[in-house]
Amino acid sequence: MNEKIRTVLFTLAITAVFVFMVSGINSLLADKISANRTIARQKVILKLFGLLPADRQVDDTAIPALFAAETSPISFPSQPQYECYRPGRSSAKLFVIAFKGQGFWDNISGFIALNLDNNTISGLEFTQHGETPGLGGRISEPEFKARFAGKPFSTVRSDGLRLKMVAEGSAKNPDEVDGITGATGTSNAIEKIVNSTINNFLKLNEGGNNL
Amino acid sequence: MSTGPAKGMNALKRMLWDENPVIGQILGICSALAVTNLVKNTLVMCLGLIFTLMMSCLTVSLLRNVIPRRVRMIVQVLVIAAYVIFIKIVLDAYLPEISNELGPYVGLIITNCIVMGRTEGYAMGNKPVDAVLDGIGAGIGYSLVLLPIAMIREPLGLGTFFGIQVLPSDWTRWNMMVIAPSGFFALATFIWVVRAFKTSGAKR
């Protein structure tokens, strides 16, 4: 057989074999992969509602049922893509809101929990970020996320922000949050994301009239 | 060094020390820099590379007499990419958290020069058994360099080992150790020390 034709046929054949193999494995495991992603998100939301304390071990397979029972999604007609949840079994005005914004390197996305009974942040979790490990990457450490817990957001500062990120260790007023030394870009990005997420939610909610 | 390619267990052993792909050939550097700030990620990366090397070398060696010379590199990349995608899918399905942390680095095994180097340099001209041993050897050789570096970087940079706190909590973290530049320093120092040791041994 002509050498050139053999080469082309061989390349086509081996490509077909491997494409078939890879797509076969992909379709076998695709359901499991998307279930894993859903579970990971649901875990974050449940954690923000305080339903997954560290001493409570819940098997991953039990997460979707727990999520369905304990949370109820809220939709705003003006923003159909908006993702927001409230507790399924209590009337507490606790809202978990999805956010996404530009970080220093990559998009930062996650969820923030707002308590409208006393107008404070009750928690913050990140589901995805690409910040520098050891510097901006510290945002995913529990200690950093805890800096937001209990911060009031009802008043607007003179600079237009509800919460300001300040130099690490210098937060004195309730409307200030410690930033990260060596990661000013990340700290500024988080400040912007948190403030705009809160502003947007309060606007949609119009002082609680909608809910 | 004997003439002709090493066979059998020799193909594996020489990769661990004499012809270690990282120390001797300075291959696989980018991933060595990127993942060695956490021992757990390094371990998964090493296992992934050993698997990819083993399977790619086996496949390429089995096909070595039918692959047209002209397209052999394309075929090698195809084989390597298929196995790496396989690893990525399996990690996503069964170890989603580690997969998430490793991010793009699993996919970058495809471009790890060690894999291409072993398939082109050895598997294309040797029997499957030897090729598999050679591949496993190169993978273990790579791990023998990466794991010690990770074991230095993670405790110094984060105060943890395998995610468990080992140094006192008032330990001042060397942020430098976690970011890429320290990977250069750690890797270069490691290679320097090992090579100095090797040459002094050879002189004796």
Interface residues (C-beta under 8 A of the other chain):
Chain A: E3 R6 T7 F10 T11 I14 T15 F18 M21 V22 I25 N26 L29 K32 I33 N36 R37 A40 G130 T132 P133 G134 L135 G137 G182
Chain B: N37 L63 V66 I67 P68 R70 V71 I74 V75 L78 V79 A81 A82 I85 F86 I89 V90 D92 A93 Y94 P96 E97 N100 G103 G157 L158 R173 N175 M177 V178 I179
